[in-house]
Amino acid sequence: MAAALIIGICLHYGDWVEFAAVLTGALLVMGLFTRPIAGLCAIVSLTVAFKTTGSLGIWVGLHGLSAVVLSMLGAGGYSVDGQLFGRHVINFRRPD
């Protein structure tokens, strides 16, 4: 996702965007502040996807959709968030 941010946004903006993209990518890899950072990545990626034409816009949009899913599910059990707050598991049960 950070690669999509770097490719899509740095075409239009300056060096500070590269720093922000690398920072958000590092936080996502560590699993620290996963839901807010993934939500921010989703908003930025989907915005860039709608403004970019061609196949690059499609790929950035797909990365944005994966960021939406990550922001809804949260981090895994071995992440920093998982160690601090516990792992969140979604259980599906049939109605009785």
C-alpha positions in Angstrom: 0.0 0.0 0.0 2.8 2.3 0.7 4.2 1.7 -2.7 0.9 2.6 -4.3 1.0 5.9 -2.3 4.5 6.7 -3.4 3.8 6.0 -7.0 0.4 7.6 -7.2 0.9 10.7 -5.1 4.5 11.6 -5.7 3.7 12.2 -9.4 1.8 15.3 -8.3 3.3 16.4 -5.0 6.7 16.9 -3.4 9.1 15.0 -1.2 7.1 15.3 2.0 4.6 12.9 0.6 7.4 10.3 0.2 8.2 10.7 3.9 4.5 10.3 4.8 4.1 7.2 2.6 7.2 5.5 4.0 6.1 6.4 7.6 2.6 4.9 7.0 4.1 1.9 5.4 6.4 1.3 8.3 3.6 1.7 10.8 1.5 -0.8 8.9 4.3 -3.3 8.7 4.9 -3.1 12.5 1.1 -3.2 13.1 1.1 0.0 15.2 -2.1 2.2 14.8 -3.2 -0.2 12.1 -6.9 0.8 11.8 -6.4 4.6 11.6 -3.4 4.4 9.4 -5.1 1.9 7.0 -8.1 4.1 6.9 -5.9 7.1 6.0 -4.2 5.0 3.3 -7.6 3.9 2.0 -8.9 7.5 1.7 -5.7 8.7 0.0 -5.4 5.7 -2.3 -9.0 5.8 -3.5 -8.7 9.6 -4.0 -5.6 9.1 -6.1 -7.2 6.2 -8.0 -10.1 8.4 -9.1 -7.8 11.2 -10.2 -5.3 8.9 -12.1 -6.1 7.6 -15.5 -5.1 4.3 -17.1 -3.9 1.1 -15.5 -2.1 2.9 -12.7 -5.4 4.1 -11.4 -6.8 0.6 -11.3 -3.8 -0.7 -9.3 -3.9 2.1 -6.9 -7.7 1.5 -6.5 -7.1 -2.1 -5.7 -4.5 -1.2 -3.1 -7.1 1.2 -1.6 -9.7 -1.5 -1.4 -7.2 -3.8 0.5 -6.6 -0.8 2.8 -10.3 -0.6 3.5 -10.3 -4.3 4.4 -7.3 -3.9 6.6 -8.9 -0.9 8.4 -12.0 -3.0 9.1 -10.2 -6.1 10.3 -7.3 -4.5 12.2 -3.9 -6.0 12.9 -3.0 -9.6 13.5 -2.1 -11.4 16.7 1.7 -10.9 16.3 1.5 -7.1 15.7 2.2 -4.4 18.2 -1.5 -3.6 18.3 -2.3 -7.3 18.9 0.2 -7.4 21.8 -1.1 -4.2 23.4 -4.9 -4.6 22.9 -5.3 -8.3 22.2 -6.3 -10.0 19.0 -9.8 -9.3 17.6 -11.5 -12.4 16.1 -14.7 -12.3 14.1 -16.9 -15.3 14.7 -19.8 -16.2 12.4 -22.6 -18.2 13.9 -25.7 -19.5 12.5 -28.9 -18.1 14.1 -30.5 -20.7 16.3 
